[in-house]
């Protein structure tokens, strides 16, 4: 769960914030699944998923 700054960065690329959160949730789910849903890693999974997607979108929408 990011601050609003991260969401603003995604909005400038034309990404719907609700869709982006759903994408993060899905990626975080798969991360949890790989650990057999061991508890205590929910925030780590979310933040890693968010970071990966932000990086992915940064490269997709880079100017130049």
Buried (B, 14 or more C-beta within 10 A) or exposed (E): EBEEEBEEBBEEEEBEEEEBBEBBEEBBBEBBEEEEEEEEBEEEBBBBBBEBBBEEBEEEEEEE
